[in-house]
Amino acid sequence: MQEPSAVRTRLNATNVLTMLLGVALVLGAILTVISLKPGGSAAAFAVTGVDANKCPEGTGAPACFQVLVQNTGSRAARVHCQLVPADGTTALFFSGDAVYTSAAVIDPQQTLPLSVKVDVTKGHDTVVSPTIGCAPVAD
């Protein structure tokens, strides 16, 4: 017959090994869930508003618009926007370019106002707001 202390020692060692195995299984399950979890979506930009504005003096354009560009994604990024003028018009950002690239990142849900001046081309007399397309800058 075995001594009670030898049985108790074997029982304690079995309990400890069983608990360690349980902890290892739980940690393995947690690591598996974390590694299989999809990453957050990338930055995405949408033009959320186009409003006619009075042109500041000296712009030399008959019409101006302010467009609101919002980061609708879940990551911060710089934005690149390009103007497409309507037929019979020209459109430029106040910088004088038809493209704009932000120097700083735009945070998720942050809105960036951009000003645009629009003029008519020869033979046309109707000012129409331009189309603006914006996308994240791949860094």
N, C-alpha and C positions, 0 to 999 in steps of 0.2 A: 504494500500500500504506500502511496506517495504522501510525503509530508505536506501539510496544509500550506506552508510558505512557498513551496515549489509550485503548487497549483495556482496560488495567488499571483506569483511572479509571471507565470505563463499567461494568465488571464489579463493582467495589467498590460503586458507587452502586446497581446492581441488587441486590446482596446485601443492602445496608442496607435498601432499600425492601421487599424480600421478608421480611426479619426483622421490620420494623415492621408489615407487613400481618399476619404470623403472630401477633405479640403482640396486635394489635388484635382479631383473631378470637378468641383465647383469652380476653381480657378481656370481650368481648361475650358469649361463651358463659357465663362465670362470672356476669356480671350477669343474664343471662336465667334461669339456674338459681336464683339468689337471689331474683329477683322473682317467680318462679312457685312457689317453695317455700311450702307452706301454713303458716300461723301456728300457734303452739301452742294447745292446747285451753284453754278458759276454766276458771275455778275451778268446782268441783262439790263438793257436800257430801253426805255420807252419814252416817246414824246407825249406828255400828258396834257399839254395845252398849247394853243397858238392864239395869241391875243394881239389885235391891232393896237399899236401905240403911236403917240405923236412922236415924230422924228425930232431928235435934238437938233438944234441949230448947227449948220455946217456939215450935215451928213450928205446933202446934195441929192436926196432921194425923196420922192413924193409920199412914200409909205414905209412904215417900219412895223415890225412885229417882234413880240417877245415869245420865245418858245421855252417851255419847261421840259427839261430832260430829267427823268427820274431813274435811279438805279432800282429796278424791281427784283433784282436777284438777291442772293444771300451773302455775297462776298464783295468787298470793296475792290474797285478797279478804276483805272483811268478810262475816259470815254473819248471816242473819235466820232465826230458828226460830219455829215456831208449834206450840203444843200442841193436840191434839184429844183431850179426855177420853173414856174409855170410857163406855158407857151406865151411868147410875146413879152417876157419879162427877164430881168436879171436879178439875182439875189446874192447878197454877200453878208457875212457876219460883219459886225462893226470893225473888226480887225482888217477888213478889206479882202479877206480870203473866203472861198466857198467851202473850205473845210476847217474844222476846229478840233484840236486835240487838247484835252485838259492836261495841265502840268501836274496837278495833284489827283489823288484817288478820290472817288466819290463813294461814300459809304452806302450800305444798303438802305433803301427808303429815302435817301437824301435827294433833293431836287436841285438842279442847276439851271438858273435862268440864262438864256442866251438871246442876244438882240440881233435882229436881222434887218437889213435895209433892202427894199425892193424898188426897182425902177422899171419903166416900160421901154421896150426897144422901138426903134423907128417903125412907124406905121401902126402902132398899137396904142391904145389909150386906157386900157383896163388893168389895174393892179390886182393881182391875185397872190395870195400867200403861197410860198414855196412848200415843197415837200422836204422834210428833213429825216434822214436816216442816221441812227446812232448805234454803235456797237462797242463792246469792251475792247480795250487795247491789250493785246497779248504781250505780256512782259517776259 
